[in-house]
Amino acid sequence: MKFLVAAILAACIAATYAVPLVGEWGLRGVCKDKQKVKDMTVDLDIPKYAGVWFEQGHSKSFIFDHNCYCTYANYTQLSDTTIDVANTCSKGGVTRESSTTHGKGMQDDKQHPGCLDIHFPGQPFFAKGVYEVMATDYESYSIVASCTGLGGSIVWVLTREQQIPDSHYEVLVKQAQDMGFDVDDMVRTMQTGCPALH
């Protein structure tokens, strides 16, 4: 019965690209203490955070990024506590047509403004995504985590620049590791040869 419930839930989530779904169940690293992670999030300033962020790397267990190239997110402020989330990637290669999924991110927890609940159209109310901003300077990089109720331990490395040196990427991954996150399954996102944004 538990397997059936999990399978139905996974199908609902996969249909909307809504939340992290892990290939290996179980919280890892500091994600084992989800309250600690929430307390570590930044005091997020939405107007400063809005705009385009290019994905430089992600946990392999985030299966929705599987075979994704040129991945980026565009965040647009909708209110003082809400952003539009537009996630874009090209499945199968840098020259493939890109697709975009829209949702909303909400600062529902006033004590932790760096922890956003993510909702996408058609997403079951109980399957909200969690977007936890662990570190950012707003101008160049952001380290994001998602320690979900589904048992996920996901890390993303985002930058304002589409292409960065491997050495810079490795510094950001090390920063996430120093926070206590498990980064053993981090995958570098291809951003070379991607169409320029206008």
Contacts in CASP RR format, 6 or more apart in sequence:
PFRMAT RR
TARGET T0000
AUTHOR 0000-0000-0000
METHOD contacts of the structure
MODEL  1
MKFLVAAILAACIAATYAVPLVGEWGLRGVCKDKQKVKDMTVDLDIPKYA
GVWFEQGHSKSFIFDHNCYCTYANYTQLSDTTIDVANTCSKGGVTRESST
THGKGMQDDKQHPGCLDIHFPGQPFFAKGVYEVMATDYESYSIVASCTGL
GGSIVWVLTREQQIPDSHYEVLVKQAQDMGFDVDDMVRTMQTGCPALH
9 124 0 8 1.000
9 127 0 8 1.000
9 150 0 8 1.000
10 21 0 8 1.000
12 123 0 8 1.000
12 124 0 8 1.000
12 127 0 8 1.000
13 19 0 8 1.000
13 21 0 8 1.000
13 123 0 8 1.000
13 124 0 8 1.000
13 127 0 8 1.000
13 150 0 8 1.000
14 21 0 8 1.000
14 64 0 8 1.000
16 101 0 8 1.000
16 120 0 8 1.000
16 121 0 8 1.000
16 122 0 8 1.000
16 123 0 8 1.000
17 64 0 8 1.000
17 87 0 8 1.000
17 101 0 8 1.000
17 120 0 8 1.000
18 118 0 8 1.000
18 119 0 8 1.000
18 120 0 8 1.000
18 122 0 8 1.000
18 123 0 8 1.000
18 127 0 8 1.000
18 129 0 8 1.000
19 118 0 8 1.000
19 123 0 8 1.000
19 127 0 8 1.000
19 128 0 8 1.000
19 129 0 8 1.000
19 130 0 8 1.000
19 146 0 8 1.000
19 148 0 8 1.000
19 150 0 8 1.000
20 61 0 8 1.000
20 62 0 8 1.000
20 64 0 8 1.000
20 129 0 8 1.000
20 130 0 8 1.000
20 146 0 8 1.000
20 148 0 8 1.000
20 150 0 8 1.000
20 152 0 8 1.000
20 154 0 8 1.000
21 62 0 8 1.000
21 63 0 8 1.000
21 64 0 8 1.000
21 150 0 8 1.000
22 61 0 8 1.000
22 62 0 8 1.000
22 63 0 8 1.000
22 150 0 8 1.000
22 151 0 8 1.000
22 152 0 8 1.000
22 153 0 8 1.000
22 154 0 8 1.000
23 61 0 8 1.000
23 63 0 8 1.000
24 61 0 8 1.000
25 151 0 8 1.000
25 152 0 8 1.000
26 151 0 8 1.000
26 152 0 8 1.000
26 153 0 8 1.000
27 34 0 8 1.000
27 147 0 8 1.000
27 151 0 8 1.000
27 152 0 8 1.000
27 153 0 8 1.000
28 153 0 8 1.000
28 182 0 8 1.000
29 153 0 8 1.000
29 180 0 8 1.000
29 181 0 8 1.000
29 182 0 8 1.000
30 36 0 8 1.000
30 37 0 8 1.000
30 40 0 8 1.000
30 147 0 8 1.000
30 179 0 8 1.000
30 180 0 8 1.000
30 181 0 8 1.000
31 37 0 8 1.000
31 145 0 8 1.000
31 147 0 8 1.000
31 151 0 8 1.000
31 152 0 8 1.000
31 153 0 8 1.000
31 181 0 8 1.000
31 182 0 8 1.000
34 147 0 8 1.000
34 149 0 8 1.000
37 132 0 8 1.000
37 134 0 8 1.000
37 145 0 8 1.000
37 147 0 8 1.000
38 109 0 8 1.000
38 112 0 8 1.000
38 115 0 8 1.000
38 132 0 8 1.000
39 112 0 8 1.000
40 134 0 8 1.000
40 179 0 8 1.000
41 112 0 8 1.000
41 113 0 8 1.000
41 114 0 8 1.000
41 115 0 8 1.000
41 132 0 8 1.000
41 133 0 8 1.000
41 134 0 8 1.000
42 114 0 8 1.000
42 133 0 8 1.000
42 134 0 8 1.000
42 135 0 8 1.000
42 136 0 8 1.000
43 113 0 8 1.000
43 114 0 8 1.000
44 107 0 8 1.000
44 113 0 8 1.000
44 114 0 8 1.000
44 116 0 8 1.000
44 133 0 8 1.000
44 136 0 8 1.000
45 138 0 8 1.000
46 77 0 8 1.000
46 80 0 8 1.000
46 81 0 8 1.000
46 83 0 8 1.000
46 107 0 8 1.000
47 77 0 8 1.000
48 138 0 8 1.000
49 75 0 8 1.000
49 83 0 8 1.000
49 133 0 8 1.000
49 136 0 8 1.000
49 138 0 8 1.000
49 142 0 8 1.000
50 75 0 8 1.000
50 76 0 8 1.000
50 77 0 8 1.000
50 83 0 8 1.000
51 74 0 8 1.000
51 75 0 8 1.000
51 76 0 8 1.000
52 72 0 8 1.000
52 73 0 8 1.000
52 74 0 8 1.000
52 160 0 8 1.000
52 197 0 8 1.000
53 72 0 8 1.000
53 73 0 8 1.000
53 74 0 8 1.000
53 75 0 8 1.000
53 142 0 8 1.000
53 158 0 8 1.000
53 159 0 8 1.000
53 160 0 8 1.000
54 71 0 8 1.000
54 72 0 8 1.000
54 158 0 8 1.000
54 159 0 8 1.000
54 160 0 8 1.000
54 161 0 8 1.000
54 162 0 8 1.000
54 189 0 8 1.000
54 191 0 8 1.000
55 65 0 8 1.000
55 71 0 8 1.000
55 72 0 8 1.000
55 73 0 8 1.000
55 156 0 8 1.000
55 157 0 8 1.000
55 158 0 8 1.000
55 189 0 8 1.000
55 191 0 8 1.000
56 157 0 8 1.000
56 158 0 8 1.000
56 159 0 8 1.000
56 164 0 8 1.000
56 169 0 8 1.000
56 172 0 8 1.000
56 188 0 8 1.000
56 189 0 8 1.000
56 191 0 8 1.000
57 156 0 8 1.000
57 157 0 8 1.000
57 169 0 8 1.000
57 173 0 8 1.000
57 186 0 8 1.000
57 187 0 8 1.000
57 188 0 8 1.000
57 189 0 8 1.000
58 65 0 8 1.000
58 71 0 8 1.000
58 154 0 8 1.000
58 155 0 8 1.000
58 156 0 8 1.000
58 157 0 8 1.000
58 186 0 8 1.000
58 187 0 8 1.000
58 189 0 8 1.000
59 153 0 8 1.000
59 154 0 8 1.000
59 155 0 8 1.000
59 156 0 8 1.000
59 183 0 8 1.000
59 185 0 8 1.000
59 186 0 8 1.000
59 187 0 8 1.000
60 185 0 8 1.000
60 186 0 8 1.000
60 187 0 8 1.000
61 152 0 8 1.000
61 153 0 8 1.000
61 154 0 8 1.000
61 185 0 8 1.000
62 146 0 8 1.000
62 154 0 8 1.000
62 156 0 8 1.000
65 71 0 8 1.000
65 89 0 8 1.000
65 187 0 8 1.000
65 189 0 8 1.000
67 91 0 8 1.000
67 92 0 8 1.000
67 93 0 8 1.000
68 89 0 8 1.000
68 90 0 8 1.000
68 91 0 8 1.000
68 92 0 8 1.000
68 189 0 8 1.000
69 89 0 8 1.000
69 90 0 8 1.000
69 91 0 8 1.000
69 92 0 8 1.000
69 93 0 8 1.000
69 94 0 8 1.000
69 96 0 8 1.000
69 189 0 8 1.000
69 190 0 8 1.000
69 194 0 8 1.000
70 88 0 8 1.000
70 89 0 8 1.000
70 90 0 8 1.000
70 93 0 8 1.000
70 94 0 8 1.000
70 98 0 8 1.000
70 190 0 8 1.000
70 191 0 8 1.000
70 193 0 8 1.000
70 194 0 8 1.000
70 195 0 8 1.000
71 87 0 8 1.000
71 88 0 8 1.000
71 89 0 8 1.000
71 189 0 8 1.000
72 87 0 8 1.000
72 88 0 8 1.000
72 89 0 8 1.000
72 162 0 8 1.000
72 197 0 8 1.000
73 85 0 8 1.000
73 86 0 8 1.000
73 87 0 8 1.000
73 88 0 8 1.000
73 158 0 8 1.000
74 86 0 8 1.000
74 88 0 8 1.000
75 83 0 8 1.000
75 84 0 8 1.000
75 85 0 8 1.000
75 86 0 8 1.000
76 83 0 8 1.000
76 84 0 8 1.000
76 86 0 8 1.000
77 83 0 8 1.000
77 84 0 8 1.000
78 84 0 8 1.000
78 104 0 8 1.000
81 106 0 8 1.000
81 107 0 8 1.000
81 108 0 8 1.000
81 113 0 8 1.000
82 104 0 8 1.000
82 105 0 8 1.000
82 106 0 8 1.000
82 107 0 8 1.000
83 104 0 8 1.000
83 105 0 8 1.000
83 116 0 8 1.000
84 102 0 8 1.000
84 103 0 8 1.000
84 104 0 8 1.000
84 105 0 8 1.000
85 102 0 8 1.000
85 103 0 8 1.000
85 104 0 8 1.000
85 105 0 8 1.000
85 118 0 8 1.000
85 120 0 8 1.000
86 100 0 8 1.000
86 101 0 8 1.000
86 102 0 8 1.000
86 103 0 8 1.000
87 100 0 8 1.000
87 101 0 8 1.000
88 98 0 8 1.000
88 99 0 8 1.000
88 100 0 8 1.000
88 101 0 8 1.000
89 98 0 8 1.000
89 99 0 8 1.000
90 96 0 8 1.000
90 97 0 8 1.000
90 98 0 8 1.000
90 99 0 8 1.000
90 194 0 8 1.000
91 99 0 8 1.000
93 190 0 8 1.000
94 190 0 8 1.000
94 192 0 8 1.000
94 193 0 8 1.000
94 194 0 8 1.000
94 195 0 8 1.000
98 195 0 8 1.000
101 120 0 8 1.000
102 120 0 8 1.000
102 121 0 8 1.000
103 118 0 8 1.000
103 119 0 8 1.000
103 120 0 8 1.000
103 121 0 8 1.000
104 118 0 8 1.000
104 119 0 8 1.000
104 120 0 8 1.000
105 116 0 8 1.000
105 117 0 8 1.000
105 118 0 8 1.000
105 119 0 8 1.000
105 131 0 8 1.000
106 116 0 8 1.000
106 117 0 8 1.000
106 118 0 8 1.000
106 119 0 8 1.000
107 113 0 8 1.000
107 114 0 8 1.000
107 115 0 8 1.000
107 116 0 8 1.000
108 116 0 8 1.000
108 117 0 8 1.000
109 115 0 8 1.000
114 132 0 8 1.000
114 133 0 8 1.000
115 130 0 8 1.000
115 131 0 8 1.000
115 132 0 8 1.000
115 133 0 8 1.000
116 130 0 8 1.000
116 131 0 8 1.000
116 132 0 8 1.000
116 133 0 8 1.000
117 128 0 8 1.000
117 129 0 8 1.000
117 130 0 8 1.000
117 131 0 8 1.000
118 128 0 8 1.000
118 129 0 8 1.000
118 130 0 8 1.000
118 131 0 8 1.000
119 128 0 8 1.000
119 129 0 8 1.000
127 150 0 8 1.000
129 146 0 8 1.000
129 148 0 8 1.000
130 146 0 8 1.000
130 147 0 8 1.000
130 148 0 8 1.000
130 149 0 8 1.000
131 144 0 8 1.000
131 146 0 8 1.000
132 144 0 8 1.000
132 145 0 8 1.000
132 146 0 8 1.000
132 147 0 8 1.000
133 142 0 8 1.000
133 143 0 8 1.000
133 144 0 8 1.000
134 143 0 8 1.000
134 144 0 8 1.000
134 145 0 8 1.000
134 176 0 8 1.000
134 179 0 8 1.000
134 181 0 8 1.000
135 141 0 8 1.000
135 142 0 8 1.000
135 143 0 8 1.000
135 175 0 8 1.000
135 179 0 8 1.000
136 142 0 8 1.000
136 143 0 8 1.000
139 160 0 8 1.000
140 159 0 8 1.000
140 160 0 8 1.000
140 161 0 8 1.000
141 157 0 8 1.000
141 158 0 8 1.000
141 159 0 8 1.000
141 160 0 8 1.000
141 172 0 8 1.000
142 156 0 8 1.000
142 157 0 8 1.000
142 158 0 8 1.000
142 159 0 8 1.000
143 155 0 8 1.000
143 156 0 8 1.000
143 157 0 8 1.000
143 158 0 8 1.000
143 172 0 8 1.000
143 175 0 8 1.000
143 176 0 8 1.000
143 179 0 8 1.000
144 155 0 8 1.000
144 156 0 8 1.000
144 158 0 8 1.000
145 153 0 8 1.000
145 154 0 8 1.000
145 155 0 8 1.000
145 156 0 8 1.000
145 176 0 8 1.000
145 181 0 8 1.000
146 152 0 8 1.000
146 154 0 8 1.000
146 156 0 8 1.000
147 153 0 8 1.000
147 154 0 8 1.000
148 154 0 8 1.000
153 181 0 8 1.000
153 182 0 8 1.000
155 176 0 8 1.000
155 181 0 8 1.000
155 182 0 8 1.000
155 183 0 8 1.000
155 186 0 8 1.000
157 169 0 8 1.000
157 172 0 8 1.000
157 173 0 8 1.000
157 176 0 8 1.000
157 186 0 8 1.000
159 168 0 8 1.000
159 172 0 8 1.000
162 191 0 8 1.000
162 194 0 8 1.000
162 197 0 8 1.000
163 191 0 8 1.000
163 192 0 8 1.000
166 188 0 8 1.000
169 188 0 8 1.000
173 183 0 8 1.000
173 186 0 8 1.000
176 183 0 8 1.000
177 183 0 8 1.000
END
